[in-house]
Amino acid sequence: MRKKAVGLLGNTAGERRPIPFVEDAAVPPENLADFIAEFRQVLDEHGLEYGMFGHVDVGVLHVRPALDMKDPEQEPLIRRITDEVVRLTRKYKGLLWGEHGKGVRSEYAPEFFGPLYPSLQRIKAAFDPRNQLNPGKIATPAIDGAELLKIDGVPTRGQQDRQVPSPVREAYDSAMSCNGNGACYNYDPYDAMCPSWKATRQRIHSPKGRASLTREWLRQLAVRGVDPLTESEHVRKTPFVASFFPRLKNTLGKRWFGQEDFSHELQTAMAGCLACKSCVSQCPIKVNVPDFRSRFMELYYSRYLRPGKDYLIGALEYLIPYLAKWPAPYNWAMRNPMLRSFLRKRVGMVDSPEICRKNLARQLAQWGVDWAIPDTLGKLTPAQRARSVILVQDAFTSYFESQLVMDIIELLRELDFQVFVAPFRPNGKPLQVHGFLKAFESAARRNTRMLKTLEAFEIPFIGVDPSMTLTYRQEYTKLLGGNNVPQVLLIQEWLAQQTEHIKARNLDLPSGAYKLLAHCTEKTSAAGSIRDWQTIFSALGQTLTQESVGCCGMAGTYGHETNNRSTSRQIYQLSWSEVVNNPENAGNLTATGYSCRSQVKRFDSQQIPHPAQILLAKVQSAAPAVPVDVT
């Protein structure tokens, strides 16, 4: 709990945030109880909330009073409270710095070091006679003009942040709330936290770096009198054609005339983000880079021309149903060397996947699987509804991995569930990631209207791909409100609720042991769903363990973007490549993410099945196979 306390405190709601300006006071343990009592009295007299924890056995106390440093009236409390704490520490024969934090509170050093302080000055003068190294911290050489830092004489983040108008701070709260704890500087290749930082080791490609750049960008806009919220509203109301020539002019100016605009530096940092959302769950402060990244992208590309790849990615969900009717021309183009070169160099896309030749709609018709539409669902009896489920499609699995969707439907039917398939509607996730926020809102509302109509029949919804499915409970909820969004479960979340029914089938299956490579978004945003897979496998007599891996490096379309291909491979090689190519894992790996399976196929030329495909093979091995025509 103590180790998590900093993050828990930093994630408090509201403008007042716990600040470590009186941290690490240390007193003899026998004096600690009285010291804490008077310390709390000081804070209570100022009406402050605070967090308090520490190392009781050695008398070290961590205290973080909650202040809004953007408020000029609260800022002077730093001096008043610190002076009081210094007095108490001296009273109880303690030290103001039990562990660290001496620098900014250096003005109190002479008082605490007493007769020893001149010796510190002589040491400082011997190694730094001109006071160039950390000037004003701990000790100064005895020269004119060398002064120690004062607790209220150093610039603070609040002084910078208060220049940003309050409505803008609220809209970009997930960036403004970053307290710089640096948890995103995570070196563990088997951990999901910020793969772009791990691959590049550049701070601008970490959540902390992106949040800091965003704060400075917002401050500079405020200084120039630019309101990003007003501009964003203007962007959503301005027709594309009307904005083209101003954006062209700005783009040419940026390239040819060296126009100064700090947003270019921020765009470089944002372009390297995989939008995997590991920061959202693993940062103690819940810094949400994909959220403010999409806001920034919307505004940035209202000033400058977008690359062609963004339009291709954004339109994918709308075009793919038509392309899938005649996939041969599209697939030929993806294999053609000249067109591939054009896409790589001019459009910015590389290694684009081919559309699956197996037609899902044709197969459903052959199986007699109905579409989830009101006329069909309305004819079901309550008993039929109780064992029914509606599969919500996503573009990636339905059109690029059609066989997986067929296998999932077949598995559920083998387990005696009646499956209905919702008509395909664009989910909008690619639009949101790339900052097409107006188009994303339209897609989300249309999709929600369709699903809400079906929700009235009280049949559960399930989705296949973790990233696309979790969009409903994350981006949709934030946009539309929780009560207005249909509940779409991950397939394993729903199946885990059906284990009694599955066990009642008394399927005698050959046992097997498998290792699960879970999708990053699944691991960080729906951690319990990993155990759900284990519950399902156990119910069918199988063993499933989670293999420790970081990010695969694909993240939707990130790995298919030309500028990101090298970084995508670096991220894959940090952990995935070793696991996939380990001979001990041959034949027993399974992966939940479409992106992850695509990345393995792309870089290691291996096919890793989805967990449902593992289970289907087991079920079919215990029962006569039903011939299926998927031509």
N, C-alpha and C positions, 0 to 999 in steps of 0.2 A: 504493500500500500504506500509506504513512504516513497519508493522509487517512482510510483505513478502519480504522486501528489502534485508535482509541478504541472504535468499535463492536465490533470483533472481541474486544478485551479485555473489554469490558463483558458480552459474551455467554458468558463462561466458566461452566462448570458448578460447582456447589457453593456453600457458604455464603460462602466467601472471595471477595471481588470486588476487582479492581484499583481503587485509590482515588487521586485526583490531589492528594495532600497535599504532595508534594515535586516537583511539576511545574515545568518552565521554568527550572531552574537554567542559567545561561549562564556559560561560562568562555572565555577566549581559545582559539581553535581549536588552537593549538599545545599547549595543556595538556589538551585534551579526552581523549586516550587514557588518561593517568594518572588523570584525574578519574573516568572511567568505571570503571577497574579498582578504585579504592578504594570508589567508590559501590557496586559490585556486592559487594565484600567485606563492606560494612556489612549489606546485605540478606541475604547468604548466612549471616552469623553469627547472624541472627535466624531462619533457616530459612524465609525467605519466597520465594514465587514472585513474579514481577514481569514487567511488560512495559516495554520500553525502545525508544524511537524518538526522532526529532528532526530538527533542521536542522544537520547536521554541519558545513556550510560556515561557519556563524556561531557554532558552539559551543553551541547551545541544545539541551537534553536534556529529553525528556518521559519520566518514569519513574512507573509506577503499581504500587506494591507491593500485593499481594493480602492484604487483611485482612477478618476478619468483625467488623464494628463492633458487631454485636449481642452479641458475647462480651465481657463486662467485663474479662477477662484480656488480651485483645488490644488493647483501646482505648489503654492506656498506651504502646503501641509508637509511636503517633503522635508523642508528645513525644520519645522516645528517638531515633527515626530522624531526625526533623527536626533535632534538635540536632546529630547527627552530620553530616548533609548541610550544615548551616550552617557547621560547622567546615571541612568539605572545600571548600566554595565559597570561603570566605575564604582557605584555604590556596592555592588555585589561582587567586587574584586574579579571582574571578568575581562574579556578581550572583545573588541568590537568585531574582529574578524577571526572566526574559529577555523574557517577553511579557506575562503577566498573573498573577493570583492573589496580588496583594499584600495584599488586605484581611485575610484570615484569618491571615496570617503577619506581621501588622503589628508584633508585639512585637520582630521582628528589624530593623525599619526604622532605629532609631537607630544600630545597629552598622554597617549597610551604608552609610547616608548620611553617617555621621560628622559632620564640621563643618557639612555642609549641612543637617542635620536641624533645628536651631533656625530656619533660614530657612523651612523648610516649615511649622513651627509658626506663624510670624508670618503667612504667607500664609493658613493655615487660620483663624487668629484674625481676620484682616481680613474674610474672607468668611463665617465661621461662628463668631462669638464665643461662642455658647452651646453649641457642639459638638452641633448637632442633625442635621447632614447626615452620614450614614454615620459615626456616632460610633465611635471606636476603630479606624478604618481609616486606614492609611498615616501619618497625623500627627494630633496633637491640639493644640488651643490650650493655652497655658500657664495653665490654670485649675485650681483644686482639684477633685479627683475625676475628672479627665479621664484615662483610662487607655487604653492600646492593647490591642487584642484579643490573647488568648493562644491558641496553637495547640490547647491542650487545655481551653480555657475557653469554647468556643462549643458550643451544642447541635448534635448530629449526628443524621442520619437513623437511624443504628443505635440510638441511645438511645430513639427512638420505636418502632422496629420490634421491639426486644427485648421490648416489652410484649405483643406478639402471640405466642401460643403457637406453638411450632415446627410442630406438625401443620397449623395454620391457615396459617402462612406457606408451607408446602410446597404446600398445596392451591391457594393463590392466588399461586403463585410468579410467574406471568406479570405480575402487578401489582406484587408486592413487589420484583421485580428491576429495575424502571425506575430508571435512574440520572439521569434528568432531562436527558439530552443535548439534547432539543428538536428532534430531526430531524423530528418530526411537525409542527412549525410550518413547513410547506412551502407556499409561496405559488404554486407553479407549477400553473396550471390544467390543464396537459396531463399532469400526473403523477398517479398513482393515490392517493398517500398522503393519507389521512384527508380525505375530501370534506366531512364535517361541519364540520371546522375551517375549511376553505377558504370554505365558504358563510357561516358565522356569525362567524368570527374571534373566537370566545369560547373561552378556554382550557379551560373545563370540557368542551367538545366536541372535545377533542384526546385522543389516547392518553395523553399525559403528564398531562393534567388528570384524566382518568378513573382512571388508575392512582393518582395522588396522593389523590384523594377516596376510593378504595377502601381505601388504606392507613389513612387516618384513620378510616374507618368500622370497619375491623377493629380498630383500636386502641381505639376507643370501646366496641366490643362487649366487648373483653377487659377493659377497666377496669370494665365493668358485670358482669363474670362470665358473659357470654353466649358460648357456643361455637357458631359458625355451622355447623360440621360436624355436631355433635350435633343442632342444630335442623333441618338439611337432612335427616338421616336420619329425624327425627320427622315431617317434612313428607311424606316418601315413604310412611310407614306409616299416616298419618292419613287416613281417608276424607274425601272432599270435603265431604259433608254435615256431618260432625262439626266441620269447621273453619270452616264458613260463618259462624255467628253470632259467634264471636270476631273474625273478620276484619271483619265488618260493624261491630261495636262499635269496633274500632280505626280503621276508615275514617271513621266518624262523628266519633270523637274528634279525628282529625287535622283534619277540616274545620270542626268546630264549636267545639272547645274548645282549639285551638292546642297540641295535644300535641307536645312537643319530641322530635324523632327525626331524627338527622343523615341517616338513610337516605333521607329525602325529597329532600334535595339531590343525593344520589348517583343516585337514580332519575331526576331531571331530566336529569342528564348522560347516563345510560345510554339513556334513551328517544330521544336524538338520534343514537345510533350506528346506522349502516347495516349493521353486522355484515358488512362487505365483506372484512374480513381483510387489507386492504392493510398494516395495521400489523404483522401477523405476519411478513411478508417484508421490509418496507422499514424498519422500526425496527431500528437496530443491535443492540438488546437483545432483539429478537423479542417485544416486549410484545404479548400476545394479548388484546385487549379483548373480542372476542366470547366467549372462553372464560370470563373472570371475570364478564362481563356476564350470561351465562346462569346462572351460579351465584348471582349477586346477585338476579336476577329471581326465581329459584325461592324464595329465602328471603324477599324483600320481599313477594311475593304470598302467602306463608304468613301474613303479618301483616295485609295489607290486601286489599281486593277487587280483582280484576283487571278491567280494562275488557273490554267485550263483544267487541271486535275480536280480542283474544288467543285467545279460545275459537273464534271463527270461523276464524282463521288456522290454529290448531292442528288443527282438525277437518277442514280443507279436503281433505287427502289421503284421508281416510276417507270423506267424503261424495261427492267428485267422481265416482267410478265409478257411483254410483247416480243422481246428478243428470244425468250424461251420457247415460243411457238415454232420458231425456225432457228434452232441454235447453231446449225452448221455454218452459216456465214460469219456469225460472231466468233465462233471457235476457230474457224480458218484464219480470221484476222488476228486472233491472239497468238496463233502459231506462225504467222507470216513474218519472216525476218525484217522486211522493210517496214511493215507497219509497227512491229515491236520497237524498232529503232526510232520511228517517229514518235510513238507514245512515250518512250523513255526520254528523248531529248526535247520534244516540243510540248508535250502534254504534261509530263512529269510523273508518269505511271510506269511501273515495271512489273513483270511476272504476273500480269493479271490472270485470274483463274478462268477456266472454261466453264460454260454452262453445262449442267448435267443433261445428257441426252435422254435419260429416263424421265418420262413425263408423269408428274405426280397426279394431275387431274385424271389422266387416262387410266392410271393404275387404280385410283379410288373408284372409278366407275366400274372397272372389272371386278373389284372386290365387293362392290355394293356398299361402300362407305359413303354416307351422306354428308353433304355440306351442312354446317351449323347455320341454319336460317330459321326465322320464326315459324314458317309453315311446317318444317320438318320437326322442330323441337316441340311444337305445340301438340303434336300427336302422341307424344310419349306418355306412358303411365307413370305414376310416382315411383313404382318399383324399377322401371327402366331408367328413370333419371338417376336413381340412387347408384347405379353402377355405370353411369355414363360420364364422359369427360370430353371437353372441347379443346382441341389442339389449336393454339394460336400460332399462325405461321410467321416466320421472319424470312427476309429475302435471301439470306446467306444459305441457310439449310434447305429451304424449299426449292431453290433454283440451282445452287452450286453443289449441294449435297442431298439431292432428292432421295437417294437410296437410304440415307439415314432416317428421313421422315417416314419412308415406307416401312423401314425396320421397326421403328418405334410404334407405329400403328399396328404392325403385325404382332409385336410383343404384347401390347395391351390387349389385343383380341385373344391371343393365346392365354392370357391371364383372366379371360372372361369379362373384359370391360367392353362397353360399346363406345366406339370412338367417333366423334364428329369433328370435322375440320372447318375452322372459321375461314370465310373468304379472305383472300390476301388483301391487306391494306398496308401501305407504307408505314413503318413504325416511326421513322423520322430521326432515329439516332444519328446517322451520318450527317444529317443537316445540322443537328444541334452541335456536334463535335466541331464542325467547321464554321460555325457562327452564322448560319442561315436561320436566324432565330424566328423571323416572321414566317418563313416556310415551315419550320419545325412546329410552331404553334398551330398552323393550319393542319398539318399532318396529324398532330396529336389529337386535335379536336375531332377530326373526321374519324380517326381510328377509334377514339373513345366513344363516339356516338354509336358506331356499329357494335362495339363490344357491350356497351350498356344496354342496347336493345336485346342482346342475347343473354345478358346477365339476369334478366327478369325470369328466366326459366330455371334458375338456381342449379345450374350444372357447372362444376368447377372448370376454370381455364388453366391450361398448362402451356408453357413455352419450352423450346428446345435449347436455344443458345443462351448461355447465362448473361452475356452482355446485353443482348437485345431484350431479353425478358426482364431483367432488373431495371430497365429504363422505365417501366411502368410504375414501379414503386419509388423511383428516385426522380428523374427529370419530369415525368408526367405529374407526379404528386406535387412537386414544387411549382409547376406551371398552373395546374388546374385545381389543386387542393385535394387532400386525401380522400374525402368523401365522394368526390366526383370521378375518381379513377377506378376502373375495374381491377379486381385482384387477379393477377396472373401469376400463378405459382411456377417455380422451377419444377420440371418433371419429377425430380427426386423428392421434392417437398410433398407433392401430392401422393406419389407412390408409397412414401414412408407411412402415410396415414392409412394405407390399404393393406398393411402387412398381415393382419388377421385374415383378410380375404385371400391373400396370396398363400398363406400357410395352409388355409383350408383346402386349397387345390391339391395338396398332398403330392406334389410333383417330386418324383424321385430322380434328381439330377446328379450327374457326375460332378464331384467337387472340384474346385480349382482355386488357386490363389492369384490375386491380381493386384496391381499397383496403380493407384489413381493419380493422374496428373491433372490437378484441378485448375480451372481458369482463375486468373488473378482477381477479377471482379467478384467471382463467386467466393473465393477465399477471404476477401477483405470486406465484402458487403453482405454476404450471406453465409457466414462461417458455419452455421449449424447445418447447412445443406450438404456439407461434406460427410457429416455423420449420417445424414439421411441415406446417402448412397451405401454406406456401410450397413445400415439397417436393412435395406432392400436386398443387398447381396447375401446377408446372413439369413434372411427369411427364405432364400432360395438355395441355402446350403453352400454358399460360396464365401470366400474370405477376401476382403478388400482392405488394403492399407494405403494411406496417403503418402505418396512420394514427395520428398521435400525438393521443390524447384522454385525458382523465381519466375520472372516474366519470360514468355517465349519470344517477345520482341515484335510480334505482329500487331496486336491491338487494333482490330478492325481492318482499316486500310492503311494504317501507318507504315507497315512494312512494304506495302506496294508503291509507296511514293518514292520517286527516284532519289530525292535528297536524303531520304531516311534509310535507304537499303543497307548501307554500310553499318550504321548504328544498329539497325534491326538484327543484322547477323551477329554483331558483337554481343548484343543482349542475349540472343539465342545461345551463343557459345559459353556464356557465363555459367549456365547450369543445365539447360535442356539437352544440349548436344551430348554431354557426358552420360546422362541418364539414358537417353534414347539409344546410344551406341554401346552401352554396357551389355556384353553377351549374357549376363545373368538375367537381364530383363527381357530378353527376346521372347515375344509371344505373350507376355503377361502385363503389358502396359495398356492403359486406357485413358483417354483424355476427353474432357467435357466441352471444351471450347472449339468452335469452328476455326477461329484464328490459330489456335495451337496446333490442331491437326493439319491445317494448311501449311504452317511453318515447318513442321516435321517433314511433310511431303516435299516441300520446296528445297530445304537445305540438306536433308538426309535421305531423300527418296524412299521414305518408309511410310506405310499406312498404319496409323494407330486408330483402333475402333473407339466408338463412343461406348460408355458403359451399357447402354441399352442394347447395343449390338452384341456385346459379350453375353448378356443374359438371354437374348433371343437365340443365339447359337446353342446355348445350354438347353433351353426349353425344347428347341427343335431336335436336339440330339436324343431326347427322351421320348419323342413322339414322331409318328410318321410325317415326313416332310410333305407340305402341300405345294404342288407345282404352281409357280407364279410366272405369268407372262409379263415381262417388263419391257418388251420391245416397243 
